[in-house]
Amino acid sequence: MGLETLSPSRASDFKTCPQLFKFRAIDRLPEPTTVYQARGTTAHLALQRLFDLPAEGRTPEVLFDLFRAAWAEVRIEEFEGLFETVEEERAWGIESLELLANYFSIEDPTSFDPLDRELDMLEDLEGITIRGILDRIEEAPDGRLVITDYKTGKAPPERYALPAFFALKIYALLIRRRLGRTPAEIQLIYLNGPTVYRIPVNDAQLDAMDRQLRALWSAIDKAIDQERFPPRVSRLCDWCSFQSICPAWADTEVAAGALAAVSG
């Protein structure tokens, strides 16, 4: 059975490590939930709902209330038992609200209305089908389209930020396909900092992304057909929740040597 759809996040997984892609997309193995995932899920929901309100209602206090309400919803559904004590949960909540307060130092949500938020996209790019959820798209006063992604983690140093734009370039490609307009800019808003990274987008870049996606699609199809997903050892292995079952780490001495070579 070949590939049917591909999301930007799973495409990124395959680029990073084919074995990681297999664990997540083929085997669909569960991963432990974390306080960082809980914060990201809840903050995204709160920021989405902030723009449901009239412009004058988009205040920090309202965003804080939206976060608390969103947490009450997702806590039971997705994160039950995440915190061992009420005190831990309260400390996490306070830190989360402090991060959300940073949002208002980045942009003024009363000054614009997004074209769409949490946009579920499913686009046929003439032979490959890409699906994902876009955080936000807005039209600047000069008519340019801007795609925005929220991050609740810390921003990487700028020289390491380009890989984080991979998914946003895919969304820009999907928007071009759907609207017939090329987004002019993509931006990553890191609330922990806060930091904003922006890069311009043009048709040549999106054409290159289209070719890269097709190459990835073909490589994934081949991997599925051959049942071959070689692990790729890198520093990212330190944060992988599948390290204990990954074949690359079955022999720790070999893995350590490979990792030392990558680091060197």
C-alpha positions in Angstrom: 0.0 0.0 0.0 1.5 3.3 -1.1 1.3 6.7 0.5 -2.2 8.3 0.4 -1.6 11.7 2.0 1.4 13.5 3.6 1.4 16.2 6.2 4.1 18.8 6.6 5.1 17.4 10.0 5.4 13.8 8.7 7.4 15.1 5.7 9.7 16.8 8.1 10.0 13.6 10.1 11.1 11.6 7.1 13.7 14.2 6.2 15.0 14.1 9.8 14.9 10.3 10.2 13.0 7.7 8.1 12.8 5.5 11.2 11.1 8.3 13.1 8.6 8.6 10.2 7.9 4.9 10.5 7.3 5.0 14.2 4.8 7.9 13.9 3.1 7.4 10.5 3.3 3.7 9.8 3.4 2.1 13.3 1.4 4.9 14.9 3.2 4.3 18.2 2.0 6.4 21.1 4.3 9.0 22.5 4.3 10.3 26.1 2.5 13.6 26.6 4.5 16.5 28.0 3.8 19.8 29.7 5.2 21.5 26.6 2.7 19.8 24.4 0.0 20.7 26.8 1.1 24.4 26.7 1.3 24.4 22.9 -2.1 22.8 22.4 -3.8 25.1 24.9 -2.1 28.3 23.7 -3.0 27.6 20.1 -6.6 27.2 21.0 -6.7 30.4 23.0 -5.0 32.4 20.3 -7.4 31.0 17.7 -10.4 32.0 19.8 -9.0 35.5 20.5 -9.7 36.4 16.9 -13.3 35.2 17.2 -13.9 38.3 19.3 -14.3 41.9 18.1 -11.0 43.8 17.9 -11.6 45.8 21.1 -12.1 42.6 23.1 -8.6 41.2 22.2 -6.9 42.1 25.5 -4.3 40.2 27.6 -6.9 39.5 30.3 -9.3 38.0 27.7 -6.5 35.9 26.3 -5.7 34.6 29.8 -9.3 33.7 30.3 -9.4 31.9 27.0 -6.3 30.0 27.9 -7.9 28.9 31.2 -11.1 27.8 29.4 -9.2 26.0 26.7 -7.2 24.1 29.4 -10.3 23.1 31.2 -11.4 21.5 27.9 -8.3 19.7 26.7 -7.1 18.8 30.2 -9.6 15.9 30.6 -9.6 14.9 26.9 -5.9 14.8 26.2 -3.8 15.5 29.3 -5.4 13.8 32.3 -2.9 12.9 34.9 -0.1 15.0 33.4 0.6 16.8 36.7 1.2 14.9 40.0 0.1 17.8 42.2 -2.1 20.8 42.0 0.9 23.0 42.8 2.7 21.7 39.7 -0.3 22.4 37.6 -0.6 25.9 39.0 3.0 26.7 38.4 2.7 25.5 34.8 -0.3 27.7 34.4 1.4 30.8 35.7 4.4 30.2 33.4 2.0 29.7 30.5 0.2 33.0 31.1 3.5 34.8 31.3 4.4 33.4 27.9 1.0 34.5 26.5 1.6 38.0 27.8 4.7 38.1 25.5 2.4 37.9 22.5 1.2 41.5 22.9 4.8 42.7 22.7 5.1 41.1 19.3 1.9 42.3 17.5 -1.3 44.2 18.2 -4.2 41.8 17.7 -6.7 44.7 17.6 -5.1 46.0 14.4 -6.0 43.3 11.9 -8.4 40.4 11.2 -6.9 37.2 9.9 -8.2 35.7 6.7 -8.3 32.3 8.4 -7.1 30.4 11.5 -6.5 26.7 12.2 -7.3 26.2 8.5 -7.7 22.5 7.6 -6.0 22.1 4.2 -6.2 19.1 1.9 -4.8 19.8 -1.5 -4.1 17.6 -4.6 -0.9 18.8 -6.1 -1.3 16.9 -9.3 -0.4 13.4 -8.1 0.4 14.0 -4.5 -2.0 14.9 -1.7 -0.8 17.1 1.1 -2.8 17.7 4.3 -2.2 19.9 7.3 -3.6 22.6 9.6 -2.4 26.1 9.1 -2.2 28.3 12.2 -3.0 31.6 10.6 -3.0 33.6 7.4 -3.6 37.3 7.1 -3.5 40.0 4.5 -1.2 42.9 5.2 -2.4 46.5 4.5 -0.4 46.5 1.3 -2.3 43.4 0.1 0.5 40.9 0.8 -0.4 37.4 2.2 1.4 36.5 5.4 1.4 33.0 6.9 2.0 32.8 10.7 2.9 29.9 13.0 2.9 30.1 16.8 5.6 28.4 18.8 5.5 28.2 22.6 9.1 26.8 22.9 12.3 28.7 22.9 13.5 30.1 19.5 16.6 28.4 18.1 19.5 30.7 17.2 18.7 32.4 13.9 21.3 30.4 12.0 19.4 27.2 13.0 15.9 28.5 12.3 15.7 27.8 8.6 14.6 24.1 9.1 11.7 25.4 11.1 10.4 27.2 8.0 10.1 23.9 6.1 6.5 23.3 7.1 5.5 26.9 6.5 6.9 26.8 3.0 4.7 23.7 2.3 1.6 25.7 3.6 2.6 28.6 1.4 2.6 26.2 -1.6 -0.9 24.9 -0.6 -2.2 28.4 -0.2 -0.9 29.3 -3.7 -2.7 26.2 -5.0 -6.0 27.0 -3.3 -6.1 30.8 -3.7 -4.0 31.3 -6.8 -1.9 33.9 -4.9 1.6 33.5 -3.7 2.2 34.4 0.0 4.8 37.1 0.3 6.1 36.2 3.7 6.1 33.4 6.3 6.8 34.1 10.0 7.4 32.1 13.2 6.3 33.7 16.4 8.1 32.3 19.4 6.3 33.3 22.6 9.2 32.2 24.8 11.6 35.1 24.3 9.7 36.5 22.6 11.3 36.2 19.1 9.9 36.5 15.6 11.7 35.1 12.5 10.5 36.2 9.1 11.5 35.2 5.6 10.1 36.3 2.2 8.6 33.8 -0.2 8.4 33.8 -3.9 7.3 31.5 -6.7 10.8 30.1 -7.4 11.0 29.0 -3.7 7.6 27.3 -3.9 8.4 25.6 -7.1 11.5 24.2 -5.4 9.4 23.1 -2.5 7.0 21.4 -4.9 9.9 19.4 -6.4 11.2 18.5 -2.9 7.8 17.3 -1.8 7.5 15.1 -4.9 11.0 13.6 -4.2 10.0 13.0 -0.6 6.7 11.4 -1.6 8.6 9.1 -4.0 11.2 8.2 -1.4 8.5 7.4 1.2 6.6 5.3 -1.3 9.8 3.3 -2.0 10.5 2.9 1.7 7.0 1.6 2.3 7.3 -0.8 -0.6 10.7 -2.1 0.5 9.8 -1.9 4.3 13.1 -0.1 4.8 13.3 2.9 7.0 16.9 3.5 8.0 17.5 5.5 11.2 19.5 8.7 10.9 21.6 9.4 13.9 21.8 13.1 14.9 21.7 15.4 17.9 17.9 15.3 17.6 18.1 11.7 18.9 18.5 13.2 22.4 14.9 14.4 22.3 13.4 11.3 20.5 10.8 9.4 22.6 11.5 6.2 20.6 15.2 6.0 21.4 14.7 2.9 23.6 13.3 0.9 20.7 15.2 2.4 17.8 17.5 0.0 16.0 20.1 2.7 15.8 20.4 2.6 19.6 20.3 -1.2 20.0 24.1 -1.1 20.1 24.9 1.9 22.3 28.6 1.8 21.4 27.8 2.0 17.7 25.3 4.8 18.3 27.6 6.8 20.4 30.3 6.6 17.8 27.9 7.7 15.1 26.7 10.5 17.2 30.2 11.6 17.9 31.0 11.6 14.2 27.9 13.8 13.5 28.8 16.2 16.3 32.4 16.4 15.1 
